[in-house]
Amino acid sequence: MIIPLSKAPTNKIATIIQVNTGPGLKTRLLNMGFVNGAKLKVLENNGHHIVVALEGGSGRVVALSRGIAMKILVEV
């Protein structure tokens, strides 16, 4: 099922399908590892922000605002 990252449940693995933002933010997200096909684990989704761990390489933990997370489509 494809949903916005903001609706992804906690402790689930999701695959990024598409990033629907303007060019500046899209470049920033791509540089952080939010690329199509990347896997991430939702660590926290509390209604205000989303905390995810990006897999494949860095294992980086990133916090995103709900507005940005709405623009990232994932498959859970």
C-alpha positions as CSV (number, residue, x, y, z in Angstrom):
1,M,0.0,0.0,0.0
2,I,1.4,3.4,-1.0
3,I,0.9,6.1,1.6
4,P,2.6,9.4,2.7
5,L,5.4,8.9,5.1
6,S,3.4,10.9,7.6
7,K,0.9,8.1,7.9
8,A,3.4,5.2,8.2
9,P,3.1,3.3,11.4
10,T,5.9,3.2,14.0
11,N,8.4,0.3,13.9
12,K,7.6,-0.6,10.2
13,I,10.0,-0.7,7.3
14,A,9.0,1.4,4.3
15,T,10.4,1.8,0.8
16,I,10.5,5.3,-0.7
17,I,8.4,5.4,-3.9
18,Q,8.5,9.2,-4.8
19,V,9.5,12.5,-3.3
20,N,7.0,15.3,-4.3
21,T,8.6,18.5,-3.4
22,G,10.1,21.6,-5.0
23,P,13.6,21.4,-6.5
24,G,15.4,22.9,-3.5
25,L,13.9,20.7,-0.9
26,K,14.1,17.7,-3.2
27,T,17.8,18.1,-3.6
28,R,18.3,18.4,0.1
29,L,16.2,15.2,0.8
30,L,18.1,13.3,-2.0
31,N,21.4,14.3,-0.4
32,M,20.2,13.0,2.9
33,G,19.4,9.6,1.3
34,F,15.7,10.0,0.6
35,V,16.0,8.4,-2.9
36,N,13.5,6.2,-4.7
37,G,13.9,2.6,-3.6
38,A,15.6,3.5,-0.3
39,K,14.4,1.6,2.8
40,L,13.7,3.3,6.1
41,K,12.4,2.4,9.5
42,V,9.9,4.6,11.2
43,L,11.2,5.1,14.8
44,E,8.6,7.7,15.9
45,N,5.4,9.1,14.5
46,N,3.8,11.2,17.2
47,G,1.6,13.5,15.2
48,H,4.0,16.4,15.1
49,H,7.1,15.0,13.5
50,I,8.5,11.8,12.1
51,V,11.8,10.2,13.1
52,V,13.2,7.6,10.7
53,A,16.4,5.5,10.3
54,L,17.6,5.4,6.8
55,E,19.1,2.0,5.8
56,G,21.8,1.1,3.4
57,G,25.1,2.8,4.2
58,S,24.9,5.4,6.8
59,G,22.1,4.2,9.0
60,R,21.4,7.9,9.6
61,V,18.5,8.9,11.9
62,V,16.5,11.9,10.6
63,A,13.6,13.9,12.0
64,L,11.2,15.4,9.5
65,S,8.3,17.8,10.0
66,R,4.8,16.4,9.3
67,G,4.5,18.7,6.2
68,I,7.7,17.4,4.6
69,A,6.7,13.8,5.5
70,M,3.4,14.3,3.7
71,K,5.3,14.9,0.4
72,I,7.3,11.6,0.6
73,L,5.4,8.6,-0.7
74,V,6.3,5.2,0.7
75,E,5.2,1.6,0.4
76,V,4.9,-0.2,3.7
